[in-house]
Amino acid sequence: MSAVELLAPWACHPAATRGRRHPEAPTPTRNDHQRDRDRIVHSSAFRRLVYKTQVFVNHEGDLFRTRLTHSLEVAQMGRSIARPLGLNEDLVEAICLAHDLGHTPFGHAGQDTLNDCMREWGGFEHNLQSLRVVDRLEERYPDFDGLNLTFETREGILKHCSQRNAQLLDAQEPGGVAARFLRGEQPGLEAQLANLADAIAYNAHDVDDGVRSGLITLEQLQTVPLFARHYQQVLHDHPHLHAPDHSRRLLYESIRRMLSAQVYDVIATTQAQLAATGVTTVDGVRQCGQRLVAFSADMHRQSQALKTFLLHQLYRHPQVMHTMGAAQQVVRELFAYYLEQPQAMKPRFAQRAARAADNQAALARVVADFVAGMTDRYAASEHQRLTGQTLLA
Ligand code: MG
């Protein structure tokens, strides 16, 4: 039996896709959501994720997560939850792999700065930018811009959207991927799952990277119940891990158990919610007033506590903040430079800028697209070349 025949009635079945904006003939061996995933993997935006910051700027160490390895871990987490729920694994994988394609260099510091730079012209938001990458910025097909992904994948990529942006998007694509924000509807279960898989993955890998970097300690993590509970149980089950030279095994086994607990919690909670609401169709999922793929209330609290711990102890650690301060300056100065000198951008952006010359908002958007697409190291080296300053080395 193929994976598609095992799909539950509430899954987005590939044969029932709402389709692509530019109709294409089917292929004999892959369904539409498999094709979406493959298009994402082959995109240039996907390859650039390898040199984009998750928490640590790329040059800080070779073993830390980048946006690429983060995206792969999110996809792994998503698939392993999708299968027992009877969801469309290919679609979950496609959404997970694409979810950060619109991220700027230097993580959230880069996004916040670019949003500031674009304030007069509609702002910058990485979910919208991810959609822009797959809809417009990739240049891979003879007759259309973007990757021409299915509605369901695009819907999952547009995870958040303000009412104002939803109205703008809906004007361009009436009843399209932004309509649910205007109607107050939920996305499909695969999109809901990708969203949660992202949080599960980054909470876990940021504990790992944080400890390995020395910025957070196992002692500090004892204040986080979700981690401490598994950590104590691992020590109980494997007393030899008390030895300092086993600290790495102890950390990994604790993280592994923490991940498993969250995965089983999501599966059980989602099954219970599907049963309680009686939802059995994709339309039922969309109309349902609540998210059906979710943590239990208790696990939600524990996950939030870990997130808050990481925010205060890692993301706002003075060493991380120092690097991010420099990164913000790089993004701000690059944006200002290209807005003044659009012809200094790569040719395809310079050409778009030339066409937008009499429209400052359109010109600023071209500059934002160019800067957002940069990898950390390209942004740092361009900044150095253009300003003569070395801010990140
Ligand atoms: Mg992410």
Boltz pocket constraint, residues with backbone or C-beta under 6 A from the ligand:
constraints:
  - pocket:
      binder: B
      contacts: [[A, 70], [A, 99], [A, 100], [A, 198]]
      max_distance: 6.0
